[in-house]
């Protein structure tokens, strides 16, 4: 093997491999220390906002997705981007600005940009191209702006309450609606809160849908269909949860239906059913419209090659 000269900027030279040099470990450790305030800001949002709670898992999923491509990464030549360290300095300035603005959305964007720049500065554009899916997947950890989410929540509350009332009226239940408040028999009011609007299912199922679509489908059309299926699946699952809550409120009591572990487990069950439904949609597409095997696809006995194909390795 030809010996490569070491690059003074990265300390890793142009040698292939997955091991980190001392310089790389020190640089990554320093970046992590610098990012502690930003990560704490993001973690605060993830822990306090229900529809952002998946942010804790997104980096872990992205790391797993990256390790699935380890065979190809090990063979890539390391060619750090010139000026990469300067760009990392600009990213650090961006972090400072995000913290001063106290804007978690901007902090999330800067974090993803920083990760991309770290790969560019230490390993080069070929690594970024190979890792484009896990790097882009990190965007799901970014908290959405409240100004974007609030109008959607309001519309979802009206949609789910109106649909639930119409369905129950069809089955003879004496119920009507005032805004997002449902009036049950006995003049009992049931408020469709933010947690029951379906926004949590919608936002948290989307990363799952993207992950399943990317790794189980090869065509853009089939991936798009599977990702689009997230919307009706999330809304239908949440509607079932609301209908169950209304029925239990009528049959038992409102506190029984809306408080305690039963209500919480209903939300978890809705999420699990949604994940199963996404897998079901993928299986149904494969049964009804089976994909032809690709001519240049991986061999049956090359599991690592299968992972490479799923990532869409650059030519």
C-alpha positions as CSV (number, residue, x, y, z in Angstrom):
1,X,0.0,0.0,0.0
2,X,1.3,3.4,-0.9
3,X,2.2,5.5,2.2
4,X,0.4,8.8,2.4
5,X,1.9,12.0,3.9
6,X,0.3,13.3,7.0
7,X,-1.8,16.5,6.7
8,X,-0.8,19.1,9.3
9,X,-4.4,20.4,9.3
10,X,-6.2,17.2,10.3
11,X,-3.5,15.0,11.7
12,X,-5.0,12.0,9.9
13,X,-3.3,12.4,6.5
14,X,-4.8,10.7,3.4
15,X,-4.7,7.3,4.9
16,X,-7.9,5.2,4.7
17,X,-9.5,3.7,7.8
18,X,-11.9,4.3,10.6
19,X,-9.5,4.9,13.5
20,X,-9.1,8.4,14.9
21,X,-5.8,10.1,15.2
22,X,-4.9,11.9,18.5
23,X,-5.5,15.3,16.8
24,X,-9.0,14.1,15.7
25,X,-9.8,12.8,19.2
26,X,-8.7,16.1,20.8
27,X,-10.6,18.2,18.3
28,X,-13.8,16.2,18.6
29,X,-13.5,16.3,22.4
30,X,-13.0,20.0,22.4
31,X,-16.0,20.5,20.1
32,X,-18.2,18.4,22.5
33,X,-17.1,20.5,25.5
34,X,-17.9,23.7,23.5
35,X,-21.3,22.3,22.6
36,X,-22.4,21.4,26.2
37,X,-24.5,24.6,26.6
38,X,-26.1,24.1,23.2
39,X,-26.8,20.4,23.9
40,X,-28.3,21.3,27.2
41,X,-30.6,23.8,25.5
42,X,-31.7,21.2,23.0
43,X,-32.2,18.6,25.8
44,X,-34.4,21.0,27.7
45,X,-36.8,21.3,24.8
46,X,-36.8,17.6,24.1
47,X,-37.7,16.8,27.7
48,X,-40.3,19.5,28.1
49,X,-42.1,19.4,24.7
50,X,-43.9,16.2,24.1
51,X,-43.7,16.3,20.3
52,X,-40.0,17.0,20.4
53,X,-39.1,14.1,22.7
54,X,-37.8,12.0,19.8
55,X,-34.8,14.4,19.6
56,X,-33.0,12.2,22.2
57,X,-33.1,9.2,19.9
58,X,-32.3,10.8,16.6
59,X,-28.5,11.0,17.1
60,X,-28.4,7.4,18.2
61,X,-30.3,6.3,15.1
62,X,-28.0,8.4,12.9
63,X,-25.0,6.9,14.5
64,X,-26.4,3.4,13.9
65,X,-27.1,4.3,10.3
66,X,-23.5,5.5,9.9
67,X,-22.0,2.4,11.3
68,X,-24.0,0.3,8.8
69,X,-21.8,1.9,6.2
70,X,-18.5,1.1,7.9
71,X,-17.2,-1.2,5.1
72,X,-17.3,1.5,2.5
73,X,-16.0,4.1,4.9
74,X,-13.0,2.0,5.7
75,X,-12.0,1.9,2.1
76,X,-12.4,5.6,1.4
77,X,-9.3,7.8,1.1
78,X,-9.2,10.5,3.8
79,X,-8.8,13.9,2.1
80,X,-9.7,16.7,4.5
81,X,-11.3,19.9,3.1
82,X,-8.9,22.8,2.9
83,X,-10.0,25.5,5.3
84,X,-12.2,23.0,7.2
85,X,-10.9,24.2,10.6
86,X,-11.7,27.8,9.7
87,X,-15.3,26.7,8.9
88,X,-15.5,25.0,12.2
89,X,-14.5,28.3,13.8
90,X,-17.4,30.0,12.0
91,X,-19.7,27.2,13.3
92,X,-18.6,28.0,16.8
93,X,-19.5,31.6,16.3
94,X,-22.9,30.4,15.0
95,X,-23.4,28.5,18.2
96,X,-22.6,31.6,20.3
97,X,-25.2,33.5,18.3
98,X,-27.8,30.8,18.7
99,X,-27.2,30.8,22.5
100,X,-27.5,34.5,22.7
101,X,-30.8,34.4,20.7
102,X,-32.0,31.6,22.9
103,X,-33.4,29.9,19.8
104,X,-33.3,26.1,20.0
105,X,-34.2,25.8,16.3
106,X,-31.2,27.8,15.3
107,X,-29.1,25.8,17.8
108,X,-30.3,22.6,16.2
109,X,-29.4,23.8,12.7
110,X,-25.9,24.9,13.8
111,X,-25.4,21.6,15.5
112,X,-26.1,19.6,12.3
113,X,-23.9,22.0,10.3
114,X,-21.1,21.5,12.9
115,X,-21.3,17.7,12.5
116,X,-21.1,18.0,8.7
117,X,-18.1,20.4,9.0
118,X,-16.3,18.1,11.4
119,X,-16.6,15.2,8.8
120,X,-15.5,17.6,6.0
121,X,-12.6,19.0,8.0
122,X,-11.3,15.6,9.2
123,X,-12.2,13.2,6.5
124,X,-13.3,15.1,3.4
125,X,-16.2,15.4,0.9
126,X,-16.3,11.7,0.0
127,X,-17.1,10.8,3.6
128,X,-19.9,13.5,3.7
129,X,-21.3,12.1,0.5
130,X,-21.3,8.5,1.8
131,X,-22.8,9.6,5.1
132,X,-25.4,12.0,3.6
133,X,-28.4,10.0,4.9
134,X,-27.3,9.8,8.6
135,X,-26.1,13.4,8.5
136,X,-29.4,14.7,7.0
137,X,-31.3,12.5,9.5
138,X,-29.9,14.6,12.3
139,X,-32.2,17.4,11.2
140,X,-35.0,15.6,12.9
141,X,-33.4,16.4,16.3
142,X,-34.0,20.1,15.5
143,X,-36.9,21.6,17.6
144,X,-39.5,23.0,15.2
145,X,-40.3,26.8,15.7
146,X,-43.3,27.3,17.9
147,X,-44.8,29.7,15.3
148,X,-44.9,26.8,12.8
149,X,-46.3,24.2,15.1
150,X,-49.0,26.2,16.9
151,X,-51.3,26.8,13.8
152,X,-51.0,23.1,12.9
153,X,-52.0,22.1,16.4
154,X,-55.1,24.3,16.3
155,X,-56.2,22.9,13.0
156,X,-55.6,19.3,14.1
157,X,-57.6,19.9,17.3
158,X,-60.5,21.1,15.2
159,X,-60.1,18.3,12.7
160,X,-60.0,15.5,15.2
161,X,-62.8,16.8,17.4
162,X,-65.1,17.5,14.4
163,X,-64.4,14.0,12.9
164,X,-64.9,12.3,16.2
165,X,-68.2,14.1,16.8
166,X,-69.5,13.2,13.3
167,X,-68.6,9.6,13.7
168,X,-70.2,9.3,17.1
169,X,-73.3,11.0,16.0
170,X,-73.6,8.5,13.1
171,X,-73.8,5.8,15.8
172,X,-76.5,7.6,17.7
173,X,-74.4,9.2,20.4
174,X,-75.8,12.5,21.7
175,X,-72.7,14.7,21.3
176,X,-71.9,18.0,19.8
177,X,-68.9,20.3,19.5
178,X,-68.1,23.9,20.3
179,X,-64.7,24.6,18.8
180,X,-62.4,21.9,20.1
181,X,-64.6,21.2,23.1
182,X,-66.9,18.2,22.8
183,X,-70.1,18.3,24.8
184,X,-71.0,14.8,26.0
185,X,-74.4,13.4,27.2
186,X,-75.2,14.9,30.6
187,X,-73.7,18.2,29.5
188,X,-70.2,17.0,30.3
189,X,-67.4,18.8,28.5
190,X,-64.3,17.1,27.0
191,X,-61.5,19.3,25.8
192,X,-59.3,18.1,23.0
193,X,-55.9,19.2,24.3
194,X,-52.6,19.7,22.4
195,X,-51.5,16.2,23.4
196,X,-54.6,14.7,21.8
197,X,-54.4,16.8,18.6
198,X,-52.2,14.2,16.9
199,X,-49.2,16.5,16.5
200,X,-47.0,14.2,18.6
201,X,-47.8,11.2,16.5
202,X,-47.4,13.2,13.3
203,X,-44.0,14.7,14.2
204,X,-42.5,11.6,15.9
205,X,-43.7,9.1,13.3
206,X,-42.1,11.1,10.4
207,X,-38.5,10.1,11.3
208,X,-39.6,6.5,11.7
209,X,-41.3,6.7,8.3
210,X,-38.2,8.2,6.6
211,X,-36.0,5.6,8.2
212,X,-38.2,2.7,7.1
213,X,-38.6,4.1,3.7
214,X,-34.9,4.6,3.1
215,X,-33.8,1.2,4.3
216,X,-36.6,-0.9,2.9
217,X,-37.4,0.7,-0.5
218,X,-35.1,1.6,-3.3
219,X,-37.2,3.8,-5.6
220,X,-38.0,7.4,-4.8
221,X,-41.7,6.8,-5.7
222,X,-42.1,4.0,-3.2
223,X,-40.1,5.9,-0.5
224,X,-42.4,8.9,-1.1
225,X,-45.5,6.8,-0.8
226,X,-44.3,5.3,2.5
227,X,-43.4,8.7,3.9
228,X,-46.7,10.3,2.8
229,X,-48.5,7.4,4.6
230,X,-47.3,8.8,7.9
231,X,-49.9,11.6,7.7
232,X,-53.1,9.5,7.4
233,X,-51.7,6.8,9.7
234,X,-50.9,9.3,12.5
235,X,-54.2,11.1,12.2
236,X,-56.2,7.9,12.1
237,X,-54.4,6.5,15.1
238,X,-55.0,9.6,17.1
239,X,-58.7,9.7,16.1
240,X,-59.1,6.2,17.5
241,X,-57.5,7.4,20.7
242,X,-59.9,10.3,20.9
243,X,-62.9,8.0,20.2
244,X,-61.8,5.6,22.9
245,X,-61.5,8.5,25.3
246,X,-65.0,9.8,24.5
247,X,-66.5,6.3,24.9
248,X,-64.8,5.7,28.3
249,X,-65.8,9.2,29.4
250,X,-69.5,8.4,28.7
251,X,-69.4,4.8,30.0
252,X,-67.2,5.4,33.1
253,X,-66.1,8.9,33.8
254,X,-64.1,11.8,32.3
255,X,-61.3,11.5,35.0
256,X,-61.0,7.8,34.3
257,X,-60.6,8.3,30.6
258,X,-58.3,11.4,30.7
259,X,-56.2,11.0,33.8
260,X,-53.8,8.3,35.0
261,X,-51.9,5.6,33.2
262,X,-54.7,4.5,31.0
263,X,-54.6,7.7,29.0
264,X,-50.8,7.7,28.8
265,X,-50.7,4.1,27.6
266,X,-53.3,4.9,25.0
267,X,-50.8,7.4,23.6
268,X,-48.0,4.8,23.6
269,X,-50.3,2.3,22.0
270,X,-51.2,4.8,19.3
271,X,-47.5,5.3,18.5
272,X,-46.8,1.5,18.4
273,X,-49.8,0.9,16.1
274,X,-48.6,3.7,13.8
275,X,-45.2,2.1,13.5
276,X,-46.8,-1.3,12.8
277,X,-49.0,0.4,10.2
278,X,-46.0,1.9,8.4
279,X,-44.4,-1.6,8.2
280,X,-47.7,-2.9,7.0
281,X,-47.9,-0.4,4.2
282,X,-44.4,-1.3,3.1
283,X,-45.2,-5.0,3.1
284,X,-48.4,-4.4,1.2
285,X,-46.6,-2.5,-1.5
286,X,-44.0,-5.3,-1.8
287,X,-46.8,-7.9,-2.1
288,X,-48.9,-5.9,-4.6
289,X,-46.1,-4.3,-6.6
290,X,-42.9,-6.3,-6.0
291,X,-39.7,-4.5,-7.0
292,X,-37.5,-6.1,-9.5
293,X,-34.0,-6.8,-8.2
294,X,-31.4,-4.3,-9.3
295,X,-28.8,-5.6,-11.9
296,X,-26.0,-3.9,-9.9
297,X,-27.4,-4.8,-6.5
298,X,-25.5,-6.6,-3.9
299,X,-25.2,-10.4,-3.8
300,X,-27.3,-12.5,-1.5
301,X,-24.3,-13.4,0.7
302,X,-23.1,-9.8,1.1
303,X,-25.0,-8.3,4.0
304,X,-22.6,-5.4,4.2
305,X,-23.1,-4.7,0.5
306,X,-26.8,-4.6,1.2
307,X,-26.2,-1.8,3.7
308,X,-24.1,0.1,1.2
309,X,-26.9,-0.1,-1.5
310,X,-29.4,1.1,1.0
311,X,-27.3,4.2,1.6
312,X,-27.1,4.9,-2.1
313,X,-23.3,5.1,-2.3
314,X,-21.9,7.7,-4.7
315,X,-20.7,6.5,-8.1
